[in-house]
């Protein structure tokens, strides 16, 4: 009797939904661009500290800029590939990724997946990227690999966003060299500014030796819960320290923002009327306004 009851209970267990993977197309199949592209802005979304909403921001800012009528390329430079899977791309089915651009002489056009959502193209990452840090060490012009690849796309996109790994290794150095400016997400929690000093030191070294134009584009407060004293204190501390470099838009901590990557959708598709979607739409408008 007991065995039968357990069997009935097991039958009632809900099935786990699989990620609705998107169909992968080639760059040659990209839809025609409907507007004239101005000066391309290459922005690296970076923080050596993990869990600060970096990939979440990369996905959702890129999608929100696309919804604003901009042409956006998101480059997933994180070996975890969260930006790739978060946009509904099956990493295991990728024949090429950003690794092949950095180390196998593939052109960046050969790995771009166009029109993930309106106005948004993706350069995916796979597990192959995990070995890139070691393999780049012995390569010539190792710090310039990404700049050379992404630089060939100037004039084809309004924005190129680079989702960086949570470290200060060679992949991150490639992003610092390739980028015009940096967006630094900082979570509104204890130790929020921990590690940012090292990041700024790395930025200054790259600026002095490899990329004279590199600077901070904006500081973004993420995971904000206005009900807690700590979040308000951290936000005030960051605004005091960085001043006008901090975006007015604050990204709230919401369940929907955490859920949307598992459905392979940016928040503006998954929960368009929610606080998370509205905050990223507001951020996109602020980015466009900053020029």
C-alpha atoms as an extended CHARMM CRD file, in Angstrom:
* protein
*
       291  EXT
         1         1  UNK       CA              0.0000000000        0.0000000000        0.0000000000  PROA      1               0.0000000000
         2         2  UNK       CA              2.8010000000        2.3830000000        0.9690000000  PROA      2               0.0000000000
         3         3  UNK       CA              4.6750000000        1.6500000000       -2.2750000000  PROA      3               0.0000000000
         4         4  UNK       CA              1.5330000000        2.3810000000       -4.3080000000  PROA      4               0.0000000000
         5         5  UNK       CA              1.0610000000        5.7400000000       -2.5230000000  PROA      5               0.0000000000
         6         6  UNK       CA              4.6610000000        6.7180000000       -3.2870000000  PROA      6               0.0000000000
         7         7  UNK       CA              4.1370000000        5.7850000000       -6.9280000000  PROA      7               0.0000000000
         8         8  UNK       CA              1.0140000000        7.9710000000       -7.1180000000  PROA      8               0.0000000000
         9         9  UNK       CA              2.9320000000       10.8660000000       -5.5290000000  PROA      9               0.0000000000
        10        10  UNK       CA              5.7620000000       10.4880000000       -8.0600000000  PROA      10              0.0000000000
        11        11  UNK       CA              3.2740000000       10.6030000000      -10.9300000000  PROA      11              0.0000000000
        12        12  UNK       CA              1.9970000000       13.9410000000       -9.6670000000  PROA      12              0.0000000000
        13        13  UNK       CA              5.4390000000       15.5980000000       -9.6310000000  PROA      13              0.0000000000
        14        14  UNK       CA              5.4610000000       18.5250000000      -12.0850000000  PROA      14              0.0000000000
        15        15  UNK       CA              7.6540000000       18.2290000000      -15.1340000000  PROA      15              0.0000000000
        16        16  UNK       CA             10.6130000000       20.5910000000      -15.2990000000  PROA      16              0.0000000000
        17        17  UNK       CA             10.2850000000       22.8320000000      -18.3430000000  PROA      17              0.0000000000
        18        18  UNK       CA             13.2300000000       22.8520000000      -20.6980000000  PROA      18              0.0000000000
        19        19  UNK       CA             14.7590000000       26.1510000000      -21.7880000000  PROA      19              0.0000000000
        20        20  UNK       CA             13.0210000000       27.2430000000      -25.0110000000  PROA      20              0.0000000000
        21        21  UNK       CA             16.1560000000       27.5180000000      -27.1420000000  PROA      21              0.0000000000
        22        22  UNK       CA             16.0760000000       29.9050000000      -30.0760000000  PROA      22              0.0000000000
        23        23  UNK       CA             16.8400000000       28.9650000000      -33.6450000000  PROA      23              0.0000000000
        24        24  UNK       CA             20.3820000000       30.0090000000      -34.5350000000  PROA      24              0.0000000000
        25        25  UNK       CA             20.8650000000       31.9660000000      -37.7520000000  PROA      25              0.0000000000
        26        26  UNK       CA             23.9660000000       33.3110000000      -39.4380000000  PROA      26              0.0000000000
        27        27  UNK       CA             25.0700000000       36.9180000000      -39.8250000000  PROA      27              0.0000000000
        28        28  UNK       CA             24.2350000000       36.7190000000      -43.5480000000  PROA      28              0.0000000000
        29        29  UNK       CA             20.5790000000       36.2480000000      -42.5260000000  PROA      29              0.0000000000
        30        30  UNK       CA             20.4720000000       39.4330000000      -40.4340000000  PROA      30              0.0000000000
        31        31  UNK       CA             17.5320000000       41.7450000000      -41.0650000000  PROA      31              0.0000000000
        32        32  UNK       CA             18.3560000000       45.0260000000      -42.8470000000  PROA      32              0.0000000000
        33        33  UNK       CA             19.1380000000       47.9350000000      -40.5140000000  PROA      33              0.0000000000
        34        34  UNK       CA             16.4440000000       50.6130000000      -40.7680000000  PROA      34              0.0000000000
        35        35  UNK       CA             18.4520000000       53.6290000000      -39.6590000000  PROA      35              0.0000000000
        36        36  UNK       CA             21.8210000000       55.2310000000      -40.2190000000  PROA      36              0.0000000000
        37        37  UNK       CA             24.3790000000       54.1000000000      -37.6640000000  PROA      37              0.0000000000
        38        38  UNK       CA             26.2850000000       56.9350000000      -36.0470000000  PROA      38              0.0000000000
        39        39  UNK       CA             29.4480000000       56.5990000000      -33.9770000000  PROA      39              0.0000000000
        40        40  UNK       CA             29.6750000000       53.1300000000      -32.4380000000  PROA      40              0.0000000000
        41        41  UNK       CA             30.0770000000       53.0860000000      -28.6400000000  PROA      41              0.0000000000
        42        42  UNK       CA             31.8450000000       50.0520000000      -27.1720000000  PROA      42              0.0000000000
        43        43  UNK       CA             30.9520000000       49.6160000000      -23.4940000000  PROA      43              0.0000000000
        44        44  UNK       CA             32.3720000000       46.8990000000      -21.2410000000  PROA      44              0.0000000000
        45        45  UNK       CA             30.0890000000       45.8350000000      -18.3810000000  PROA      45              0.0000000000
        46        46  UNK       CA             32.6030000000       44.9040000000      -15.7440000000  PROA      46              0.0000000000
        47        47  UNK       CA             33.1200000000       44.1000000000      -12.0870000000  PROA      47              0.0000000000
        48        48  UNK       CA             35.6780000000       41.5970000000      -10.8120000000  PROA      48              0.0000000000
        49        49  UNK       CA             33.2480000000       40.6800000000       -8.0370000000  PROA      49              0.0000000000
        50        50  UNK       CA             30.7270000000       38.0030000000       -9.0430000000  PROA      50              0.0000000000
        51        51  UNK       CA             27.0080000000       38.0860000000       -8.3360000000  PROA      51              0.0000000000
        52        52  UNK       CA             26.5180000000       41.8230000000       -8.8540000000  PROA      52              0.0000000000
        53        53  UNK       CA             24.0170000000       41.6070000000      -11.7240000000  PROA      53              0.0000000000
        54        54  UNK       CA             26.5960000000       41.9780000000      -14.4800000000  PROA      54              0.0000000000
        55        55  UNK       CA             25.1890000000       39.4650000000      -16.9800000000  PROA      55              0.0000000000
        56        56  UNK       CA             21.6400000000       40.4580000000      -16.0390000000  PROA      56              0.0000000000
        57        57  UNK       CA             22.5280000000       44.0440000000      -16.9180000000  PROA      57              0.0000000000
        58        58  UNK       CA             24.2950000000       43.0350000000      -20.1360000000  PROA      58              0.0000000000
        59        59  UNK       CA             21.2660000000       41.0890000000      -21.3820000000  PROA      59              0.0000000000
        60        60  UNK       CA             18.5890000000       43.5250000000      -20.3280000000  PROA      60              0.0000000000
        61        61  UNK       CA             20.3310000000       46.7940000000      -21.1910000000  PROA      61              0.0000000000
        62        62  UNK       CA             21.1560000000       45.3850000000      -24.6440000000  PROA      62              0.0000000000
        63        63  UNK       CA             17.5390000000       44.3310000000      -25.2080000000  PROA      63              0.0000000000
        64        64  UNK       CA             16.1880000000       47.6440000000      -23.8980000000  PROA      64              0.0000000000
        65        65  UNK       CA             18.5130000000       49.6010000000      -26.2180000000  PROA      65              0.0000000000
        66        66  UNK       CA             17.2710000000       47.4260000000      -29.0930000000  PROA      66              0.0000000000
        67        67  UNK       CA             13.7050000000       48.2840000000      -28.1170000000  PROA      67              0.0000000000
        68        68  UNK       CA             14.7090000000       51.9720000000      -28.2720000000  PROA      68              0.0000000000
        69        69  UNK       CA             15.4770000000       51.4880000000      -31.9650000000  PROA      69              0.0000000000
        70        70  UNK       CA             19.2340000000       51.0260000000      -31.6300000000  PROA      70              0.0000000000
        71        71  UNK       CA             21.3830000000       48.3280000000      -33.2200000000  PROA      71              0.0000000000
        72        72  UNK       CA             23.2040000000       46.4940000000      -30.4390000000  PROA      72              0.0000000000
        73        73  UNK       CA             25.8130000000       43.7320000000      -30.3710000000  PROA      73              0.0000000000
        74        74  UNK       CA             26.2740000000       41.8550000000      -27.0910000000  PROA      74              0.0000000000
        75        75  UNK       CA             29.6300000000       40.0830000000      -26.7810000000  PROA      75              0.0000000000
        76        76  UNK       CA             29.6160000000       37.3100000000      -24.1560000000  PROA      76              0.0000000000
        77        77  UNK       CA             33.1980000000       37.2130000000      -22.8600000000  PROA      77              0.0000000000
        78        78  UNK       CA             32.4200000000       35.2270000000      -19.6980000000  PROA      78              0.0000000000
        79        79  UNK       CA             33.3430000000       31.4960000000      -19.8370000000  PROA      79              0.0000000000
        80        80  UNK       CA             30.1810000000       30.7750000000      -17.8200000000  PROA      80              0.0000000000
        81        81  UNK       CA             28.2030000000       31.9390000000      -20.8460000000  PROA      81              0.0000000000
        82        82  UNK       CA             25.3060000000       33.3080000000      -18.7950000000  PROA      82              0.0000000000
        83        83  UNK       CA             24.4840000000       36.0220000000      -21.3330000000  PROA      83              0.0000000000
        84        84  UNK       CA             24.3410000000       33.3620000000      -24.0570000000  PROA      84              0.0000000000
        85        85  UNK       CA             22.0470000000       30.9390000000      -22.2230000000  PROA      85              0.0000000000
        86        86  UNK       CA             20.0540000000       33.8350000000      -20.7310000000  PROA      86              0.0000000000
        87        87  UNK       CA             19.0540000000       34.8240000000      -24.2680000000  PROA      87              0.0000000000
        88        88  UNK       CA             17.8480000000       31.3190000000      -25.0910000000  PROA      88              0.0000000000
        89        89  UNK       CA             20.8720000000       30.0180000000      -27.0060000000  PROA      89              0.0000000000
        90        90  UNK       CA             21.9370000000       26.3880000000      -26.5130000000  PROA      90              0.0000000000
        91        91  UNK       CA             25.6880000000       26.6440000000      -25.8590000000  PROA      91              0.0000000000
        92        92  UNK       CA             26.2260000000       22.9400000000      -26.5010000000  PROA      92              0.0000000000
        93        93  UNK       CA             25.0430000000       23.3740000000      -30.1070000000  PROA      93              0.0000000000
        94        94  UNK       CA             27.4590000000       26.1860000000      -30.9470000000  PROA      94              0.0000000000
        95        95  UNK       CA             30.1250000000       25.2430000000      -33.4840000000  PROA      95              0.0000000000
        96        96  UNK       CA             31.9540000000       28.5430000000      -32.9660000000  PROA      96              0.0000000000
        97        97  UNK       CA             32.0150000000       31.2220000000      -30.2900000000  PROA      97              0.0000000000
        98        98  UNK       CA             34.1060000000       34.2040000000      -29.1670000000  PROA      98              0.0000000000
        99        99  UNK       CA             36.9340000000       31.7560000000      -28.3320000000  PROA      99              0.0000000000
       100       100  UNK       CA             37.3940000000       31.0670000000      -32.0420000000  PROA      100             0.0000000000
       101       101  UNK       CA             37.6410000000       34.8020000000      -32.7410000000  PROA      101             0.0000000000
       102       102  UNK       CA             40.3230000000       35.2610000000      -30.0760000000  PROA      102             0.0000000000
       103       103  UNK       CA             42.3810000000       32.1500000000      -30.7810000000  PROA      103             0.0000000000
       104       104  UNK       CA             41.3650000000       30.4300000000      -34.0310000000  PROA      104             0.0000000000
       105       105  UNK       CA             41.3880000000       33.3470000000      -36.4830000000  PROA      105             0.0000000000
       106       106  UNK       CA             37.6240000000       33.2300000000      -37.0540000000  PROA      106             0.0000000000
       107       107  UNK       CA             36.1130000000       36.5770000000      -38.0400000000  PROA      107             0.0000000000
       108       108  UNK       CA             33.6250000000       38.0410000000      -35.6250000000  PROA      108             0.0000000000
       109       109  UNK       CA             30.9290000000       38.0070000000      -38.3410000000  PROA      109             0.0000000000
       110       110  UNK       CA             31.2920000000       34.2120000000      -38.5140000000  PROA      110             0.0000000000
       111       111  UNK       CA             30.1140000000       33.8300000000      -34.9010000000  PROA      111             0.0000000000
       112       112  UNK       CA             27.4650000000       36.5690000000      -34.6420000000  PROA      112             0.0000000000
       113       113  UNK       CA             23.9190000000       35.3010000000      -34.0710000000  PROA      113             0.0000000000
       114       114  UNK       CA             21.6320000000       38.0430000000      -35.4470000000  PROA      114             0.0000000000
       115       115  UNK       CA             18.2280000000       39.2860000000      -34.2990000000  PROA      115             0.0000000000
       116       116  UNK       CA             17.9890000000       37.4540000000      -30.9630000000  PROA      116             0.0000000000
       117       117  UNK       CA             15.3480000000       40.0520000000      -30.1430000000  PROA      117             0.0000000000
       118       118  UNK       CA             14.5600000000       43.3140000000      -31.9530000000  PROA      118             0.0000000000
       119       119  UNK       CA             17.8050000000       45.1790000000      -32.6340000000  PROA      119             0.0000000000
       120       120  UNK       CA             20.0110000000       42.7710000000      -30.6660000000  PROA      120             0.0000000000
       121       121  UNK       CA             22.7330000000       40.4800000000      -32.0470000000  PROA      121             0.0000000000
       122       122  UNK       CA             24.9040000000       38.1660000000      -29.9530000000  PROA      122             0.0000000000
       123       123  UNK       CA             28.4660000000       36.8630000000      -30.0130000000  PROA      123             0.0000000000
       124       124  UNK       CA             28.0830000000       33.7240000000      -27.8700000000  PROA      124             0.0000000000
       125       125  UNK       CA             30.4370000000       32.1070000000      -25.3730000000  PROA      125             0.0000000000
       126       126  UNK       CA             30.8530000000       28.3730000000      -24.7200000000  PROA      126             0.0000000000
       127       127  UNK       CA             32.8710000000       26.2820000000      -22.2790000000  PROA      127             0.0000000000
       128       128  UNK       CA             35.8000000000       26.4770000000      -24.7450000000  PROA      128             0.0000000000
       129       129  UNK       CA             36.3880000000       30.0090000000      -23.4850000000  PROA      129             0.0000000000
       130       130  UNK       CA             37.4820000000       28.6320000000      -20.0970000000  PROA      130             0.0000000000
       131       131  UNK       CA             40.8870000000       27.7290000000      -21.5580000000  PROA      131             0.0000000000
       132       132  UNK       CA             41.4160000000       31.0630000000      -23.2730000000  PROA      132             0.0000000000
       133       133  UNK       CA             43.1190000000       32.7400000000      -20.2900000000  PROA      133             0.0000000000
       134       134  UNK       CA             45.9630000000       30.2030000000      -20.3930000000  PROA      134             0.0000000000
       135       135  UNK       CA             46.1660000000       29.9410000000      -24.1870000000  PROA      135             0.0000000000
       136       136  UNK       CA             46.3430000000       33.7110000000      -24.6920000000  PROA      136             0.0000000000
       137       137  UNK       CA             49.4790000000       33.9870000000      -22.5360000000  PROA      137             0.0000000000
       138       138  UNK       CA             51.7570000000       32.7660000000      -25.3220000000  PROA      138             0.0000000000
       139       139  UNK       CA             50.0090000000       34.6250000000      -28.1570000000  PROA      139             0.0000000000
       140       140  UNK       CA             51.3610000000       37.6910000000      -29.9520000000  PROA      140             0.0000000000
       141       141  UNK       CA             49.4370000000       40.9330000000      -29.2900000000  PROA      141             0.0000000000
       142       142  UNK       CA             47.3590000000       38.9960000000      -26.7880000000  PROA      142             0.0000000000
       143       143  UNK       CA             45.7490000000       42.0870000000      -25.2230000000  PROA      143             0.0000000000
       144       144  UNK       CA             44.5370000000       43.3950000000      -28.5930000000  PROA      144             0.0000000000
       145       145  UNK       CA             42.6600000000       40.3650000000      -29.9320000000  PROA      145             0.0000000000
       146       146  UNK       CA             39.1870000000       41.5880000000      -28.9960000000  PROA      146             0.0000000000
       147       147  UNK       CA             39.8600000000       45.2140000000      -30.0010000000  PROA      147             0.0000000000
       148       148  UNK       CA             40.8720000000       44.1310000000      -33.5020000000  PROA      148             0.0000000000
       149       149  UNK       CA             37.7520000000       41.9550000000      -33.8660000000  PROA      149             0.0000000000
       150       150  UNK       CA             35.2270000000       44.4120000000      -32.4550000000  PROA      150             0.0000000000
       151       151  UNK       CA             36.8640000000       47.3930000000      -34.1330000000  PROA      151             0.0000000000
       152       152  UNK       CA             35.9530000000       45.9350000000      -37.5150000000  PROA      152             0.0000000000
       153       153  UNK       CA             32.2760000000       46.4260000000      -36.5900000000  PROA      153             0.0000000000
       154       154  UNK       CA             32.4050000000       50.1730000000      -35.9770000000  PROA      154             0.0000000000
       155       155  UNK       CA             29.7250000000       51.7850000000      -38.0950000000  PROA      155             0.0000000000
       156       156  UNK       CA             27.5680000000       48.6470000000      -38.0870000000  PROA      156             0.0000000000
       157       157  UNK       CA             26.1640000000       48.9640000000      -34.5350000000  PROA      157             0.0000000000
       158       158  UNK       CA             25.1400000000       51.8610000000      -32.3240000000  PROA      158             0.0000000000
       159       159  UNK       CA             26.3480000000       50.0070000000      -29.2270000000  PROA      159             0.0000000000
       160       160  UNK       CA             28.6310000000       47.0510000000      -28.5860000000  PROA      160             0.0000000000
       161       161  UNK       CA             28.2600000000       45.7500000000      -25.0230000000  PROA      161             0.0000000000
       162       162  UNK       CA             30.8630000000       43.3410000000      -23.6210000000  PROA      162             0.0000000000
       163       163  UNK       CA             29.8470000000       41.0810000000      -20.7230000000  PROA      163             0.0000000000
       164       164  UNK       CA             33.1310000000       40.5200000000      -18.8580000000  PROA      164             0.0000000000
       165       165  UNK       CA             34.1440000000       37.6200000000      -16.6060000000  PROA      165             0.0000000000
       166       166  UNK       CA             34.2930000000       38.2090000000      -12.8190000000  PROA      166             0.0000000000
       167       167  UNK       CA             38.1010000000       38.3890000000      -12.7490000000  PROA      167             0.0000000000
       168       168  UNK       CA             40.9910000000       40.6030000000      -13.8420000000  PROA      168             0.0000000000
       169       169  UNK       CA             42.6570000000       38.0790000000      -16.1720000000  PROA      169             0.0000000000
       170       170  UNK       CA             43.5570000000       38.3500000000      -19.8490000000  PROA      170             0.0000000000
       171       171  UNK       CA             39.9530000000       38.1620000000      -21.0410000000  PROA      171             0.0000000000
       172       172  UNK       CA             39.0780000000       41.1810000000      -18.9250000000  PROA      172             0.0000000000
       173       173  UNK       CA             42.2200000000       42.9970000000      -20.1000000000  PROA      173             0.0000000000
       174       174  UNK       CA             41.0750000000       42.3330000000      -23.6950000000  PROA      174             0.0000000000
       175       175  UNK       CA             37.7270000000       43.9380000000      -22.8220000000  PROA      175             0.0000000000
       176       176  UNK       CA             39.4530000000       46.9560000000      -21.2200000000  PROA      176             0.0000000000
       177       177  UNK       CA             41.5900000000       47.4470000000      -24.3100000000  PROA      177             0.0000000000
       178       178  UNK       CA             38.6350000000       47.0350000000      -26.6980000000  PROA      178             0.0000000000
       179       179  UNK       CA             36.1820000000       49.2760000000      -24.8350000000  PROA      179             0.0000000000
       180       180  UNK       CA             35.6640000000       53.0060000000      -25.1510000000  PROA      180             0.0000000000
       181       181  UNK       CA             34.1280000000       53.2330000000      -21.6740000000  PROA      181             0.0000000000
       182       182  UNK       CA             33.0810000000       51.0470000000      -18.7150000000  PROA      182             0.0000000000
       183       183  UNK       CA             29.7580000000       50.4030000000      -17.0250000000  PROA      183             0.0000000000
       184       184  UNK       CA             30.3730000000       49.1170000000      -13.4960000000  PROA      184             0.0000000000
       185       185  UNK       CA             27.4330000000       47.4280000000      -11.7270000000  PROA      185             0.0000000000
       186       186  UNK       CA             27.6240000000       47.6620000000       -7.9290000000  PROA      186             0.0000000000
       187       187  UNK       CA             25.1680000000       45.7390000000       -5.7950000000  PROA      187             0.0000000000
       188       188  UNK       CA             23.4760000000       47.5370000000       -2.9100000000  PROA      188             0.0000000000
       189       189  UNK       CA             24.7320000000       45.1120000000       -0.2830000000  PROA      189             0.0000000000
       190       190  UNK       CA             27.4960000000       44.8060000000        2.3140000000  PROA      190             0.0000000000
       191       191  UNK       CA             31.0530000000       45.0440000000        0.8790000000  PROA      191             0.0000000000
       192       192  UNK       CA             29.6000000000       46.7220000000       -2.2310000000  PROA      192             0.0000000000
       193       193  UNK       CA             32.7890000000       48.6470000000       -2.9920000000  PROA      193             0.0000000000
       194       194  UNK       CA             35.0980000000       45.7140000000       -2.2310000000  PROA      194             0.0000000000
       195       195  UNK       CA             37.2770000000       45.0260000000       -5.2450000000  PROA      195             0.0000000000
       196       196  UNK       CA             36.2540000000       48.1690000000       -7.1350000000  PROA      196             0.0000000000
       197       197  UNK       CA             39.5430000000       49.8250000000       -6.1430000000  PROA      197             0.0000000000
       198       198  UNK       CA             41.5180000000       47.0210000000       -7.8330000000  PROA      198             0.0000000000
       199       199  UNK       CA             39.3200000000       47.3300000000      -10.9250000000  PROA      199             0.0000000000
       200       200  UNK       CA             39.9540000000       51.0720000000      -11.0990000000  PROA      200             0.0000000000
       201       201  UNK       CA             43.6980000000       50.4740000000      -10.7000000000  PROA      201             0.0000000000
       202       202  UNK       CA             43.5850000000       47.9970000000      -13.6020000000  PROA      202             0.0000000000
       203       203  UNK       CA             41.6230000000       50.5180000000      -15.6540000000  PROA      203             0.0000000000
       204       204  UNK       CA             44.2570000000       53.2100000000      -15.0050000000  PROA      204             0.0000000000
       205       205  UNK       CA             47.1110000000       50.8820000000      -16.0250000000  PROA      205             0.0000000000
       206       206  UNK       CA             45.3650000000       49.8990000000      -19.2620000000  PROA      206             0.0000000000
       207       207  UNK       CA             44.5120000000       53.5550000000      -19.9130000000  PROA      207             0.0000000000
       208       208  UNK       CA             48.1370000000       54.6500000000      -19.5200000000  PROA      208             0.0000000000
       209       209  UNK       CA             49.6570000000       51.8390000000      -21.6180000000  PROA      209             0.0000000000
       210       210  UNK       CA             47.1110000000       50.3750000000      -24.0300000000  PROA      210             0.0000000000
       211       211  UNK       CA             43.9160000000       52.4290000000      -24.3480000000  PROA      211             0.0000000000
       212       212  UNK       CA             44.1910000000       56.1560000000      -23.6890000000  PROA      212             0.0000000000
       213       213  UNK       CA             40.4430000000       56.7900000000      -24.1870000000  PROA      213             0.0000000000
       214       214  UNK       CA             39.3060000000       54.3100000000      -21.5180000000  PROA      214             0.0000000000
       215       215  UNK       CA             37.1870000000       55.8140000000      -18.7590000000  PROA      215             0.0000000000
       216       216  UNK       CA             34.0940000000       55.1740000000      -16.6690000000  PROA      216             0.0000000000
       217       217  UNK       CA             30.8390000000       55.6360000000      -18.5870000000  PROA      217             0.0000000000
       218       218  UNK       CA             28.5860000000       54.9890000000      -15.6180000000  PROA      218             0.0000000000
       219       219  UNK       CA             28.1920000000       53.2920000000      -12.2400000000  PROA      219             0.0000000000
       220       220  UNK       CA             24.9970000000       51.2570000000      -11.9370000000  PROA      220             0.0000000000
       221       221  UNK       CA             23.3670000000       50.4340000000       -8.6030000000  PROA      221             0.0000000000
       222       222  UNK       CA             21.8440000000       46.9330000000       -8.7410000000  PROA      222             0.0000000000
       223       223  UNK       CA             19.8510000000       44.6080000000       -6.4580000000  PROA      223             0.0000000000
       224       224  UNK       CA             18.3710000000       47.6140000000       -4.6770000000  PROA      224             0.0000000000
       225       225  UNK       CA             15.7610000000       47.0300000000       -1.9800000000  PROA      225             0.0000000000
       226       226  UNK       CA             14.5410000000       50.3930000000       -0.7580000000  PROA      226             0.0000000000
       227       227  UNK       CA             12.9130000000       48.7660000000        2.2930000000  PROA      227             0.0000000000
       228       228  UNK       CA             16.3040000000       48.1100000000        3.8940000000  PROA      228             0.0000000000
       229       229  UNK       CA             18.4750000000       50.6830000000        5.6130000000  PROA      229             0.0000000000
       230       230  UNK       CA             21.6100000000       48.9440000000        4.3070000000  PROA      230             0.0000000000
       231       231  UNK       CA             20.6040000000       49.3490000000        0.6350000000  PROA      231             0.0000000000
       232       232  UNK       CA             19.8930000000       53.0440000000        1.1350000000  PROA      232             0.0000000000
       233       233  UNK       CA             23.2030000000       53.5390000000        2.9650000000  PROA      233             0.0000000000
       234       234  UNK       CA             25.1800000000       51.7550000000        0.2390000000  PROA      234             0.0000000000
       235       235  UNK       CA             23.4500000000       53.7750000000       -2.4850000000  PROA      235             0.0000000000
       236       236  UNK       CA             24.3050000000       57.0120000000       -0.6850000000  PROA      236             0.0000000000
       237       237  UNK       CA             27.9050000000       55.8780000000       -0.1640000000  PROA      237             0.0000000000
       238       238  UNK       CA             28.3600000000       55.0190000000       -3.8600000000  PROA      238             0.0000000000
       239       239  UNK       CA             26.7890000000       58.3150000000       -4.9880000000  PROA      239             0.0000000000
       240       240  UNK       CA             29.0230000000       60.2480000000       -2.5830000000  PROA      240             0.0000000000
       241       241  UNK       CA             32.1380000000       58.4470000000       -3.8520000000  PROA      241             0.0000000000
       242       242  UNK       CA             31.4340000000       58.5210000000       -7.6070000000  PROA      242             0.0000000000
       243       243  UNK       CA             29.1850000000       61.5880000000       -7.9010000000  PROA      243             0.0000000000
       244       244  UNK       CA             27.5960000000       62.2250000000      -11.3100000000  PROA      244             0.0000000000
       245       245  UNK       CA             29.1320000000       59.0680000000      -12.7500000000  PROA      245             0.0000000000
       246       246  UNK       CA             26.3580000000       57.0920000000      -11.0240000000  PROA      246             0.0000000000
       247       247  UNK       CA             23.2650000000       56.4940000000      -13.1540000000  PROA      247             0.0000000000
       248       248  UNK       CA             20.0420000000       57.9710000000      -11.7970000000  PROA      248             0.0000000000
       249       249  UNK       CA             18.3080000000       54.6790000000      -12.6320000000  PROA      249             0.0000000000
       250       250  UNK       CA             18.5500000000       52.0240000000       -9.9210000000  PROA      250             0.0000000000
       251       251  UNK       CA             17.9450000000       48.3370000000      -10.6740000000  PROA      251             0.0000000000
       252       252  UNK       CA             15.6290000000       46.7590000000       -8.0700000000  PROA      252             0.0000000000
       253       253  UNK       CA             15.9160000000       43.2680000000       -6.6580000000  PROA      253             0.0000000000
       254       254  UNK       CA             12.9710000000       41.3510000000       -8.1430000000  PROA      254             0.0000000000
       255       255  UNK       CA             12.0170000000       37.7080000000       -8.5680000000  PROA      255             0.0000000000
       256       256  UNK       CA             11.1190000000       38.2430000000      -12.2340000000  PROA      256             0.0000000000
       257       257  UNK       CA             14.6160000000       39.5020000000      -13.0550000000  PROA      257             0.0000000000
       258       258  UNK       CA             16.0230000000       36.3130000000      -11.5310000000  PROA      258             0.0000000000
       259       259  UNK       CA             13.5470000000       34.1100000000      -13.4000000000  PROA      259             0.0000000000
       260       260  UNK       CA             13.7780000000       35.5370000000      -16.9110000000  PROA      260             0.0000000000
       261       261  UNK       CA             17.1500000000       33.9500000000      -17.9180000000  PROA      261             0.0000000000
       262       262  UNK       CA             15.7550000000       30.4580000000      -17.2730000000  PROA      262             0.0000000000
       263       263  UNK       CA             13.1270000000       31.1980000000      -19.9310000000  PROA      263             0.0000000000
       264       264  UNK       CA             15.7190000000       32.5400000000      -22.3830000000  PROA      264             0.0000000000
       265       265  UNK       CA             14.1270000000       35.9880000000      -22.4690000000  PROA      265             0.0000000000
       266       266  UNK       CA             15.1750000000       39.5100000000      -21.4950000000  PROA      266             0.0000000000
       267       267  UNK       CA             12.9750000000       41.0450000000      -18.8420000000  PROA      267             0.0000000000
       268       268  UNK       CA             11.2530000000       43.3870000000      -21.3200000000  PROA      268             0.0000000000
       269       269  UNK       CA              9.7620000000       40.2780000000      -22.9630000000  PROA      269             0.0000000000
       270       270  UNK       CA              9.2680000000       38.1330000000      -19.8620000000  PROA      270             0.0000000000
       271       271  UNK       CA              7.6160000000       40.7480000000      -17.6340000000  PROA      271             0.0000000000
       272       272  UNK       CA              7.2760000000       43.9420000000      -19.6820000000  PROA      272             0.0000000000
       273       273  UNK       CA              5.1530000000       45.8350000000      -17.1540000000  PROA      273             0.0000000000
       274       274  UNK       CA              7.2000000000       44.8790000000      -14.1000000000  PROA      274             0.0000000000
       275       275  UNK       CA              9.6400000000       46.9990000000      -12.0950000000  PROA      275             0.0000000000
       276       276  UNK       CA             12.6620000000       45.2110000000      -13.5420000000  PROA      276             0.0000000000
       277       277  UNK       CA             11.6780000000       45.8650000000      -17.1590000000  PROA      277             0.0000000000
       278       278  UNK       CA             10.7990000000       49.4820000000      -16.4660000000  PROA      278             0.0000000000
       279       279  UNK       CA             14.1280000000       50.0750000000      -14.7270000000  PROA      279             0.0000000000
       280       280  UNK       CA             16.1340000000       48.7320000000      -17.6910000000  PROA      280             0.0000000000
       281       281  UNK       CA             14.0480000000       50.7530000000      -20.1430000000  PROA      281             0.0000000000
       282       282  UNK       CA             14.8230000000       53.8090000000      -18.0040000000  PROA      282             0.0000000000
       283       283  UNK       CA             18.5130000000       52.8830000000      -17.9780000000  PROA      283             0.0000000000
       284       284  UNK       CA             18.5440000000       52.4970000000      -21.7750000000  PROA      284             0.0000000000
       285       285  UNK       CA             17.0490000000       55.9830000000      -22.1720000000  PROA      285             0.0000000000
       286       286  UNK       CA             19.6930000000       57.3420000000      -19.7930000000  PROA      286             0.0000000000
       287       287  UNK       CA             22.4790000000       55.6510000000      -21.7710000000  PROA      287             0.0000000000
       288       288  UNK       CA             21.1640000000       57.1160000000      -25.0380000000  PROA      288             0.0000000000
       289       289  UNK       CA             20.9120000000       60.5490000000      -23.4160000000  PROA      289             0.0000000000
       290       290  UNK       CA             24.5200000000       60.3780000000      -22.1630000000  PROA      290             0.0000000000
       291       291  UNK       CA             25.6280000000       59.8530000000      -25.7520000000  PROA      291             0.0000000000
